[in-house]
């Protein structure tokens, strides 16, 4: 069944920022990536983000990024929108990433503000437009000041939203109240970039989520969105609260890629939790904490088998 996009939801409703599986030697494991992508498509997702921060984009190389996009696109067909990260603090590099993602079959781009260098708002606008105009793909902005060191101003948002290819925002600012005004003013499709505020942002007008807990709770995220859209706020809140332990276990320490890889190993989707430095794999004790969160959320039974 084709993915359920619309002008209001140009990238679908439930997307996960997919980890990049690796083998025991640290090489990208494309077979495991295809398996994970199919798992997501089978469990509530109509979108997947590859080559984002959770996908360890700073430590994967251009051919690997292209191979990942191509692999995921082939694995999910037209069931799922595939959005590729094109984030860098080097504009020329980001442009190449965007072009290579389009060539590999991506349906859209995720463009984060240049990090560490902390450019001016004018610099952010110029950078973002250069990346957007390098392809014909629709673009989701990504505002995550905790990682970039700079937040998009209202004027910057307005300028970027006026561009026809820029259609959405992944909001990881934590500013739920501010989102309501930005959504109304810009007309961008708003996606929560933080699992913990998914339901509050829906109440402000958001249309979906780019998730970490979605690796293991895609069906639940989809149910939250569906219940909220149907006006069943009590059910949406019930499901949101139920997966809270998993959200906290996978996001609370701030090492999302680390904990997400532990979680999918627990579910048996992958066979290890390898990452590339400077990230290091979850310890056995950390993996046990993740398991406890999944058990408390009803996603894994106490004896270890996934709840379906």
Secondary structure, 3 states (H helix, E strand, C coil): CCCCCCCCCCCCCEEEECCCCECCCCCECHHHHHHHHHHHHHCCCCEEEECCHHHCHHHCCHHHHHHHHHHHHHHHCCCCEEEEECCCCCHHHHHHHHHHHHHHCCCEEEEECCCCCCCCHHHHHHHHHHHHCCCCCEEEEEECHHHHCCCCCHHHHHHHHCCCCEEEEEECCCCHHHHHHHHHHHCCEEEECCHHHHHHHHHHCCCEEEECCHHHHHHHHHHHHHHHHCCCHHHHHHHHHHCHHHHHHHHCCCCHHHHHHHHHHHCCCCCCCCCCCCCCCCCHHHHHHHHHHHHHCCCECCCCCECC
